[in-house]
C-alpha cells in the first residue's frame, strides 16, 4: 500500500540510510551489505523505487543480480504493522509461488531484502478480465491455504484502533465516524453471529491495492505483505473488489473463480460485499490516523475523505440491508 515514506535509521545511530531526502549513502549501503550474504564482496549500486506512501524501497544491484531493499517508514508499528509478520508472510508467498524470493531479513531494524522481479503493472481494467481474475483468485487461494503465519487481522478492530490512534495524536475524527462505526458493528454481528472467534482464520494479505500486483508472461506476483495476518478470506476478496471498483457481476465472477462455483451463491456474495464496505472504512481511517502520524508530503485528508464518500454511497445502497440478512455467518 502505502510505501515510500521516509527512510529510517539504524537504532543507535551507527548508520544513516538517509541524508534527509531519502537516498542511501554508499558507506551505509556497504556496511549493510556485510550483513546480506548475497551482497558480500561484490560492488553494490542502489536506486530508489517509486510509488507508495508508507515505506521506502530501493533496487540494489549486487554482482549483476537485482534485489529490493525495503525499509519501514516512520512509526509504522502504530498502524498495526509487524515486520516479523511481514517477513513470515513474504516467506509463505514465495513458498506458494506468488511472491518474490526472500533473501534476507535484518533484525532488529526489520529490513527486508527480496529478489527483484521483472514484471508489468496489472491495469485495473485487466484485473477485471476473466483470465486475469482467475489467476488472482487462484493465487489468493494458494496463500489462504498455506501454513499459519504470526499475527492476526480484523478490519473491525483496525478501524477502532486507528480512531484511538488519531485521538492520541490529536488528529480530528470526522463527524461521520460514529455512524459508520455503528454500521460496522452491524456488519460484524451479521458476519459473526456467535462472536469474533467463530470465523475460520487463514493467512491473508489485507492490502490488495492495484499497485501490489505485477505480471509477466507466465507469473502473477503479489507484493507488499506488511498488513498480512491471520484473518477472514472474505476481507481479501472484498478488499480486492473495493480497490478495483468491481461491479456486482465481477464480484460474482471472483467468487466463482475462487470457490469453483457453477452458480451464484447469495451468502458468499453478501459476505464479500460487507467486507468491501469494511475495506473502504479501513482505508478512510488509515488516512485519518496518518494525518497525525506521518511527516511525508501526501494528502492524507483527501485520501480519507474520498474513502468516506465511497463508504457513504455504499451504505446508502438498497441492497445493504439484504446483504446483512443473507450473509448467514461465517463458513
C-alpha positions, 0 to 999 in steps of 0.5 A, a space after each residue: 500500500 502505502 510505501 515510500 515514506 521516509 527512510 529510517 535509521 539504524 537504532 543507535 545511530 551507527 548508520 544513516 540510510 538517509 541524508 534527509 531526502 531519502 537516498 542511501 549513502 554508499 558507506 551505509 549501503 556497504 556496511 549493510 551489505 556485510 550483513 546480506 550474504 548475497 551482497 558480500 564482496 561484490 560492488 553494490 549500486 542502489 536506486 530508489 523505487 517509486 510509488 507508495 506512501 508508507 515505506 521506502 524501497 530501493 533496487 540494489 544491484 549486487 554482482 549483476 543480480 537485482 534485489 529490493 531493499 525495503 525499509 519501514 517508514 516512520 512509526 509504522 508499528 502504530 498502524 498495526 504493522 509487524 515486520 516479523 509478520 511481514 517477513 513470515 508472510 513474504 516467506 509463505 508467498 514465495 513458498 506458494 509461488 506468488 511472491 518474490 524470493 526472500 533473501 534476507 531479513 535484518 533484525 532488529 531494524 526489520 529490513 527486508 531484502 527480496 529478489 527483484 522481479 521483472 514484471 508489468 503493472 496489472 491495469 485495473 481494467 485487466 484485473 477485471 478480465 476473466 483470465 486475469 481474475 482467475 489467476 488472482 483468485 487462484 493465487 489468493 487461494 494458494 496463500 489462504 491455504 498455506 501454513 499459519 503465519 504470526 499475527 492476526 487481522 480484523 478490519 473491525 478492530 483496525 478501524 477502532 484502533 486507528 480512531 484511538 490512534 488519531 485521538 492520541 495524536 490529536 488528529 480530528 475524527 470526522 463527524 461521520 465516524 460514529 455512524 459508520 462505526 455503528 454500521 460496522 458493528 452491524 456488519 460484524 454481528 451479521 458476519 459473526 453471529 456467535 462472536 469474533 472467534 467463530 470465523 475460520 482464520 487463514 493467512 491473508 494479505 489485507 492490502 490488495 491495492 492495484 499497485 501490489 500486483 505485477 505480471 509477466 508472461 507466465 507469473 502473477 506476483 503479489 507484493 507488499 505483505 506488511 498488513 498480512 495476518 491471520 484473518 477472514 478470506 472474505 476481507 481479501 476478496 472484498 478488499 480486492 473488489 473495493 480497490 478495483 471498483 468491481 461491479 456486482 457481476 465481477 464480484 460474482 465472477 471472483 467468487 466463482 473463480 475462487 470457490 469453483 462455483 457453477 452458480 451464484 451463491 447469495 451468502 458468499 456474495 453478501 459476505 464479500 460485499 460487507 467486507 468491501 464496505 469494511 475495506 473502504 472504512 479501513 482505508 478512510 481511517 488509515 488516512 485519518 490516523 496518518 494525518 497525525 502520524 506521518 511527516 511525508 508530503 501526501 494528502 492524507 485528508 483527501 485520501 480519507 475523505 474520498 474513502 468516506 464518500 465511497 463508504 457513504 454511497 455504499 451504505 446508502 445502497 438498497 441492497 445493504 440491508 439484504 446483504 446483512 440478512 443473507 450473509 448467514 455467518 461465517 463458513 
